[in-house]
Amino acid sequence: MTKTFKIGEYALGGIIKVITDKNANIKIEVRDWDDKSLVQSETFSFVDKFKVQMYLEDVTTSYYADKIMAKIYA
């Protein structure tokens, strides 16, 4: 699954892209709003829910982190 969240000024870079694969890995990419270049990226295991939450709260607000977490772990 690939899901892109265009958050804007409430996120580092403005765009957060979440990619999950069949091996239960979650890759979170932070991309620039203007040119879509990669600002930073991190990969987590699906069972590292706390680490995923903390990373998302570092790059965006807790409100959007909760919304993204709901999509990942739905």
N, C-alpha and C positions, 0 to 999 in steps of 0.2 A: 504494500500500500504506500502510496506517496500522497501527501497532503501538504499544500502550501497555505500558510497563514499570512496574509498581507495586513500587518498590524500598523505600520507607519511609525509615528514618533514615539510610540510606547514600547518599541522594541529596538534593540541594538541592530542597526542596519535597516530595519523596517520590515524585513521579510524573514519568516522562519519556515523552513521546509523540513518535514519529517518523513523519513523513509524507513519502512519496516520490511524485513525480508523473511524468507521461510525458515531461517536459522534462529529466529527469535532475537534478532539484533535490531536496535533502534538507532538510526543515524539522524542527528539533528544538525541542520545546516543553517547558519545565520548568513543572510545575503543582503547586499546593498540594494536599496530601493531604486536608485537611478540606473545602474548598469548591471544589476543582478550578479555582480561578482561575489565570490565567497569571502566573507569576513572572518568567520571561524566555524569549526565543525567539531563534533564530538560523537562518539559511538558508545552505546551502552547495551548491556544485556537486558532482555525483557524483564527479568526478575529484579533489576536494580531500580525499582520504582522511586525510592527516596532520592537516589542520585540524579535521576531524570528530572524530578520535581525541583531539586536544588539548582541544577543547571538552567532550567527554564526560568526560574525566578532570578537568576543572575543576568539573563539576557532580555527579560521582559518583566512586566508587572505580575504580581501574584494572581490577578484576575485572569489575564491571558494565559498564564501558566496552567491554571486550573482548567480553562477551556481546552487547551491543547492536550493536557493529561486525559481529559474525558474522551477525546477522540482516539488517543493512542490505546487506552485500556478499556474501550467500549466492548 
